[in-house]
Amino acid sequence: MPFIDIDQIEPLKIVPGCQMRTPFGENLMFSYLEMEEDAEVPLHDHPHEQGGILLQGRVELTIGTETRVVGPGAMFIIPPNTPHRAVAVGGPAVVLDVFSPVREDYAELYNKYIPISP
């Protein structure tokens, strides 16, 4: 897989206060999610397995019936079809998510080649 320059990927605004960049390969997708303070990714589910790590800030994360406020370095795995939600608390937050298989809905939004660094 080539090297990806995240700054060269156009961000997608998915919900108010949230933008993401989603480079992907054949079997997995990254999602570099930037959240403003109090921004919310509402409760939802999808058939893709999702794992992630909080890179910056604090997030109130609900997975299934469990809710926790997590800080930098916190990792999580969300099984397919499991309801989940995230809210940035106390300031902005940055999350790196990984999806497998690739989320077709996000990939379709780009519908172009991903710029790569030389």
Backbone as a chain_set.jsonl record, in Angstrom:
{"seq": "MPFIDIDQIEPLKIVPGCQMRTPFGENLMFSYLEMEEDAEVPLHDHPHEQGGILLQGRVELTIGTETRVVGPGAMFIIPPNTPHRAVAVGGPAVVLDVFSPVREDYAELYNKYIPISP", "coords": {"N": [[0.858, -1.189, 0.0], [0.587, 2.193, -0.843], [2.139, 5.178, 0.538], [0.186, 7.479, 2.369], [-0.753, 10.834, 2.236], [-2.363, 12.514, 4.474], [-3.182, 15.17, 4.546], [-3.613, 15.775, 1.921], [-5.982, 14.736, 1.195], [-9.303, 15.399, 0.515], [-11.474, 16.629, 2.991], [-14.498, 15.13, 4.235], [-17.593, 16.328, 5.273], [-19.496, 14.967, 7.603], [-21.449, 15.098, 9.632], [-22.768, 17.899, 11.489], [-20.022, 19.727, 12.728], [-18.173, 17.703, 12.45], [-15.609, 16.242, 10.554], [-14.112, 14.091, 8.119], [-11.486, 12.07, 6.766], [-10.971, 9.528, 4.492], [-8.995, 7.303, 3.56], [-8.552, 4.283, 1.641], [-8.049, 0.773, 1.031], [-8.04, -2.401, -0.573], [-9.351, -4.133, 1.255], [-9.716, -2.812, 3.663], [-10.471, 0.235, 5.44], [-9.396, 3.431, 6.467], [-10.433, 5.964, 8.761], [-9.967, 9.175, 9.418], [-11.021, 11.076, 11.768], [-12.128, 14.224, 12.663], [-13.345, 16.096, 15.281], [-15.283, 18.781, 16.439], [-15.63, 20.56, 19.579], [-18.268, 19.256, 21.53], [-19.446, 18.146, 19.279], [-21.358, 15.606, 17.671], [-21.496, 12.257, 16.672], [-24.19, 10.667, 15.761], [-26.202, 8.006, 17.258], [-25.879, 4.973, 15.595], [-25.638, 2.155, 13.339], [-23.848, -0.33, 11.423], [-22.948, -2.79, 8.904], [-20.237, -3.263, 8.978], [-17.17, -4.202, 10.572], [-15.594, -2.292, 13.109], [-12.808, -0.638, 14.346], [-10.847, 1.388, 16.576], [-8.799, 4.202, 17.671], [-8.38, 6.751, 20.011], [-6.884, 9.714, 19.299], [-6.508, 12.398, 20.074], [-7.875, 14.594, 22.565], [-11.074, 14.19, 24.305], [-13.665, 11.796, 24.381], [-17.05, 10.922, 24.654], [-18.09, 7.804, 24.435], [-20.342, 5.508, 23.214], [-21.003, 2.132, 23.021], [-22.997, -0.335, 22.006], [-24.706, -1.1, 24.877], [-23.077, 0.147, 26.659], [-21.453, 3.0, 27.991], [-18.715, 5.201, 27.993], [-16.367, 7.731, 28.993], [-13.565, 8.512, 27.243], [-9.997, 8.919, 26.825], [-6.957, 10.135, 25.174], [-5.257, 7.564, 23.459], [-6.99, 5.553, 24.123], [-8.474, 2.576, 23.003], [-10.789, 0.801, 20.88], [-13.175, -1.687, 19.843], [-15.76, -2.297, 17.636], [-18.265, -4.467, 17.089], [-19.798, -5.797, 14.061], [-22.99, -4.403, 13.108], [-23.62, -3.275, 15.593], [-25.059, -0.878, 17.645], [-23.734, 2.421, 18.009], [-22.219, 5.488, 19.249], [-20.736, 8.763, 19.375], [-19.409, 11.545, 21.163], [-17.684, 14.561, 21.29], [-16.088, 15.784, 24.125], [-15.392, 18.516, 26.287], [-13.677, 19.83, 24.563], [-12.056, 19.837, 21.285], [-11.653, 16.758, 19.35], [-9.773, 13.977, 18.017], [-10.031, 11.094, 16.134], [-8.907, 7.939, 15.044], [-10.268, 5.671, 13.005], [-10.796, 2.291, 11.883], [-12.139, 0.377, 9.312], [-13.541, -2.715, 8.295], [-15.168, -4.854, 6.116], [-14.282, -2.431, 3.513], [-16.12, 0.581, 3.79], [-18.687, 1.037, 1.722], [-20.387, 3.208, 1.341], [-18.912, 5.471, 2.2], [-16.663, 5.29, 0.498], [-17.839, 5.672, -1.987], [-18.514, 8.357, -1.861], [-16.156, 9.683, -2.394], [-15.25, 8.696, -4.919], [-13.023, 8.824, -6.638], [-9.5, 8.749, -7.39], [-7.207, 8.352, -4.681], [-5.087, 10.867, -3.652], [-1.601, 10.408, -3.457], [1.493, 10.643, -1.657], [4.729, 11.398, -3.082]], "CA": [[0.0, 0.0, 0.0], [1.406, 3.402, -0.884], [2.033, 6.121, 1.645], [-0.935, 8.414, 2.208], [-0.602, 12.156, 2.848], [-3.734, 12.811, 4.917], [-3.508, 16.563, 4.233], [-3.95, 15.877, 0.502], [-7.306, 14.136, 0.981], [-10.379, 16.348, 0.796], [-12.322, 16.146, 4.084], [-15.945, 15.023, 4.078], [-18.336, 16.78, 6.454], [-20.518, 13.933, 7.716], [-22.482, 15.673, 10.491], [-22.259, 19.192, 11.965], [-18.887, 19.703, 13.649], [-17.314, 16.538, 12.206], [-15.126, 15.993, 9.203], [-13.265, 12.902, 8.079], [-10.749, 11.704, 5.563], [-11.11, 8.073, 4.533], [-8.242, 6.509, 2.583], [-8.91, 2.87, 1.728], [-7.431, -0.197, 0.144], [-8.951, -3.428, -1.068], [-10.111, -4.801, 2.312], [-9.914, -2.004, 4.865], [-10.578, 1.678, 5.273], [-9.125, 4.301, 7.605], [-11.227, 7.176, 8.86], [-9.337, 10.159, 10.279], [-12.199, 11.854, 12.145], [-11.888, 15.412, 13.478], [-14.597, 16.514, 15.896], [-15.283, 19.996, 17.236], [-16.209, 20.37, 20.91], [-19.697, 18.943, 21.595], [-19.936, 17.518, 18.056], [-21.886, 14.261, 17.924], [-21.82, 11.266, 15.656], [-25.363, 10.093, 16.413], [-26.337, 6.552, 17.371], [-26.071, 4.312, 14.306], [-24.944, 0.871, 13.204], [-23.542, -0.711, 10.041], [-22.503, -4.183, 8.862], [-18.782, -3.317, 8.963], [-16.462, -4.187, 11.848], [-14.914, -1.005, 13.27], [-11.901, -0.49, 15.476], [-10.316, 2.74, 16.571], [-7.977, 4.732, 18.75], [-8.529, 8.184, 20.208], [-5.565, 10.334, 19.185], [-6.484, 13.661, 20.821], [-9.122, 15.028, 23.177], [-11.876, 13.242, 25.082], [-14.897, 11.432, 23.684], [-18.02, 10.048, 25.297], [-18.313, 6.765, 23.433], [-21.322, 4.471, 23.542], [-20.955, 0.937, 22.172], [-24.055, -1.187, 22.533], [-25.354, -0.52, 26.052], [-22.052, 0.684, 27.565], [-20.958, 4.336, 27.685], [-17.531, 5.626, 28.747], [-15.601, 8.866, 28.509], [-12.22, 7.993, 27.017], [-8.985, 9.903, 26.471], [-5.956, 9.733, 24.184], [-4.713, 6.213, 23.592], [-8.064, 4.564, 24.303], [-8.792, 1.81, 21.795], [-12.091, 0.144, 20.953], [-13.617, -2.514, 18.72], [-17.216, -2.309, 17.537], [-18.679, -5.563, 16.206], [-20.788, -5.429, 13.044], [-24.401, -4.224, 13.469], [-23.739, -2.848, 16.986], [-25.296, 0.564, 17.741], [-22.684, 3.176, 18.673], [-22.367, 6.944, 19.215], [-19.567, 9.455, 19.921], [-19.555, 12.981, 21.399], [-16.46, 15.195, 21.78], [-16.371, 16.483, 25.382], [-14.323, 19.331, 26.85], [-12.806, 20.365, 23.519], [-12.052, 19.035, 20.055], [-11.097, 15.399, 19.442], [-9.369, 13.33, 16.763], [-10.141, 9.643, 16.249], [-8.557, 7.152, 13.866], [-11.066, 4.448, 12.924], [-10.491, 1.348, 10.821], [-13.312, -0.404, 8.948], [-13.37, -3.861, 7.421], [-14.599, -4.426, 4.844], [-14.387, -1.011, 3.181], [-17.483, 1.124, 3.788], [-19.029, 1.433, 0.363], [-21.018, 4.529, 1.353], [-17.859, 6.482, 2.262], [-15.845, 5.182, -0.713], [-18.607, 6.241, -3.097], [-18.494, 9.813, -1.75], [-14.937, 10.178, -3.034], [-15.382, 8.316, -6.321], [-11.845, 9.264, -7.376], [-8.267, 8.197, -6.829], [-6.679, 9.015, -3.493], [-3.754, 11.417, -3.913], [-0.559, 9.827, -2.614], [2.734, 11.411, -1.676], [5.743, 10.76, -3.931]], "C": [[0.886, 1.228, 0.0], [1.237, 4.238, 0.385], [0.925, 7.114, 1.346], [-0.589, 9.717, 2.911], [-2.008, 12.634, 3.207], [-4.151, 14.239, 4.577], [-3.894, 16.762, 2.769], [-5.319, 15.273, 0.183], [-8.368, 15.144, 1.398], [-11.255, 15.813, 1.933], [-13.794, 16.107, 3.691], [-16.589, 15.488, 5.37], [-19.54, 15.859, 6.595], [-21.704, 14.357, 8.561], [-21.934, 17.006, 10.983], [-21.122, 19.011, 12.97], [-17.934, 18.542, 13.453], [-16.888, 16.488, 10.746], [-14.176, 14.808, 9.244], [-12.583, 12.791, 6.735], [-10.65, 10.19, 5.594], [-10.319, 7.359, 3.438], [-8.57, 5.03, 2.752], [-8.145, 2.047, 0.715], [-8.476, -1.192, -0.311], [-9.868, -3.975, 0.028], [-10.326, -3.986, 3.574], [-9.905, -0.532, 4.525], [-10.187, 2.356, 6.572], [-10.133, 5.441, 7.589], [-10.548, 8.067, 9.886], [-10.418, 11.185, 10.585], [-11.81, 12.998, 13.074], [-13.238, 15.935, 13.96], [-14.399, 17.821, 16.658], [-15.883, 19.686, 18.605], [-17.726, 20.225, 20.818], [-20.266, 18.35, 20.297], [-20.331, 16.076, 18.363], [-22.023, 13.465, 16.635], [-22.975, 10.478, 16.262], [-25.371, 8.56, 16.408], [-26.663, 5.958, 15.999], [-25.412, 2.944, 14.35], [-24.731, 0.6, 11.724], [-22.979, -2.122, 10.051], [-20.984, -4.356, 8.89], [-18.236, -3.413, 10.382], [-15.664, -2.893, 11.912], [-14.032, -1.061, 14.504], [-11.354, 0.919, 15.448], [-9.438, 3.037, 17.755], [-8.197, 6.24, 18.809], [-7.133, 8.797, 20.224], [-5.44, 11.598, 20.024], [-7.85, 13.926, 21.42], [-9.784, 13.95, 24.014], [-13.193, 13.029, 24.355], [-15.758, 10.594, 24.606], [-18.459, 9.057, 24.23], [-19.302, 5.743, 23.972], [-21.183, 3.351, 22.522], [-21.961, -0.039, 22.762], [-24.729, -0.477, 23.7], [-24.364, 0.115, 27.029], [-21.554, 2.038, 27.072], [-19.782, 4.663, 28.589], [-17.007, 6.919, 28.147], [-14.156, 8.393, 28.439], [-11.292, 9.122, 26.573], [-7.988, 9.345, 25.483], [-5.362, 8.358, 24.49], [-5.769, 5.149, 23.796], [-8.356, 3.898, 22.969], [-10.124, 1.106, 21.981], [-12.315, -0.694, 19.712], [-15.139, -2.577, 18.771], [-17.6, -3.436, 16.578], [-19.687, -5.088, 15.156], [-22.197, -5.334, 13.637], [-24.624, -3.846, 14.928], [-23.975, -1.343, 17.031], [-24.16, 1.246, 18.507], [-22.836, 4.666, 18.378], [-21.108, 7.549, 19.803], [-19.865, 10.941, 20.042], [-18.218, 13.502, 21.921], [-16.807, 16.006, 23.026], [-15.147, 17.277, 25.838], [-13.359, 19.91, 25.835], [-12.869, 19.501, 22.284], [-11.413, 17.668, 20.286], [-10.737, 14.905, 18.047], [-9.35, 11.834, 17.005], [-9.669, 9.015, 14.94], [-9.336, 5.852, 13.945], [-10.564, 3.591, 11.773], [-11.745, 0.516, 10.581], [-12.894, -1.576, 8.075], [-14.708, -4.584, 7.322], [-14.753, -2.918, 4.653], [-15.852, -0.585, 3.21], [-17.787, 1.686, 2.404], [-19.602, 2.847, 0.321], [-19.968, 5.635, 1.403], [-17.018, 6.469, 0.986], [-16.546, 5.839, -1.895], [-18.602, 7.768, -3.066], [-17.254, 10.409, -2.408], [-14.963, 9.918, -4.526], [-14.24, 8.865, -7.185], [-10.611, 8.632, -6.735], [-7.837, 9.015, -5.624], [-5.306, 9.566, -3.848], [-2.743, 10.782, -2.943], [0.694, 10.681, -2.705], [3.777, 10.666, -2.501], [6.67, 9.85, -3.165]], "O": [[1.844, 1.296, 0.77], [0.321, 4.028, 1.18], [0.749, 7.538, 0.204], [-0.173, 9.701, 4.069], [-2.751, 13.102, 2.344], [-5.331, 14.501, 4.346], [-4.444, 17.804, 2.412], [-5.76, 15.297, -0.966], [-8.328, 15.677, 2.506], [-11.73, 14.679, 1.864], [-14.271, 16.938, 2.918], [-16.169, 15.08, 6.453], [-20.49, 15.946, 5.818], [-22.844, 14.016, 8.246], [-20.725, 17.226, 10.899], [-21.238, 18.249, 13.93], [-16.977, 18.4, 14.214], [-17.695, 16.668, 9.834], [-13.523, 14.548, 10.255], [-13.032, 13.333, 5.725], [-10.281, 9.62, 6.621], [-10.912, 6.86, 2.481], [-8.834, 4.57, 3.863], [-7.665, 2.547, -0.303], [-9.657, -0.864, -0.42], [-11.038, -4.254, -0.234], [-11.049, -4.422, 4.47], [-9.408, -0.109, 3.482], [-10.588, 1.923, 7.652], [-10.624, 5.834, 6.531], [-10.546, 7.763, 11.079], [-10.701, 12.06, 9.766], [-11.234, 12.775, 14.138], [-14.147, 16.183, 13.169], [-13.453, 17.952, 17.434], [-16.563, 18.674, 18.776], [-18.387, 20.985, 20.11], [-21.465, 18.077, 20.232], [-19.72, 15.414, 19.202], [-22.587, 13.935, 15.647], [-22.762, 9.695, 17.188], [-24.641, 7.918, 15.652], [-27.604, 6.389, 15.331], [-24.705, 2.62, 15.305], [-25.359, 1.229, 10.872], [-22.569, -2.609, 11.105], [-20.494, -5.484, 8.831], [-18.768, -2.784, 11.297], [-15.121, -2.442, 10.903], [-14.467, -1.484, 15.576], [-11.39, 1.579, 14.41], [-9.336, 2.258, 18.703], [-8.201, 6.917, 17.781], [-6.301, 8.444, 21.06], [-4.392, 11.849, 20.619], [-8.87, 13.53, 20.854], [-9.17, 12.948, 24.383], [-13.763, 13.96, 23.788], [-15.271, 9.672, 25.261], [-19.112, 9.421, 23.252], [-19.114, 5.187, 25.054], [-21.237, 3.584, 21.314], [-21.794, -0.512, 23.886], [-25.263, 0.621, 23.537], [-24.757, 0.569, 28.103], [-21.268, 2.209, 25.887], [-19.834, 4.437, 29.797], [-17.174, 7.179, 26.956], [-13.589, 7.935, 29.431], [-11.73, 10.134, 26.026], [-8.139, 8.221, 25.004], [-5.016, 8.047, 25.629], [-5.481, 3.96, 23.658], [-8.471, 4.562, 21.939], [-10.541, 0.844, 23.11], [-11.723, -0.445, 18.662], [-15.729, -2.872, 19.811], [-17.295, -3.368, 15.387], [-20.357, -4.075, 15.358], [-22.551, -6.084, 14.546], [-25.713, -4.071, 15.457], [-23.159, -0.59, 16.5], [-23.68, 0.73, 19.516], [-23.482, 5.063, 17.407], [-20.464, 6.925, 20.647], [-20.486, 11.535, 19.161], [-17.673, 12.957, 22.881], [-17.723, 16.828, 22.991], [-14.018, 16.788, 25.786], [-12.313, 20.436, 26.217], [-13.639, 18.543, 22.227], [-10.725, 17.448, 21.283], [-11.301, 15.341, 17.044], [-8.733, 11.356, 17.957], [-9.994, 9.504, 13.858], [-9.103, 5.03, 14.83], [-9.982, 4.096, 10.813], [-12.348, 0.008, 11.526], [-12.01, -1.453, 7.227], [-15.317, -4.895, 8.346], [-15.284, -2.22, 5.517], [-16.722, -1.301, 2.715], [-17.208, 2.687, 1.981], [-19.339, 3.599, -0.617], [-20.116, 6.645, 0.715], [-16.694, 7.53, 0.451], [-15.9, 6.494, -2.713], [-18.676, 8.409, -4.114], [-17.304, 11.525, -2.924], [-14.721, 10.829, -5.318], [-14.458, 9.312, -8.311], [-10.694, 8.048, -5.654], [-8.075, 10.221, -5.558], [-4.443, 8.815, -4.301], [-3.018, 10.646, -1.751], [0.927, 11.357, -3.707], [3.722, 9.442, -2.61], [7.569, 9.249, -3.752]]}, "num_chains": 1, "name": "protein.A"}
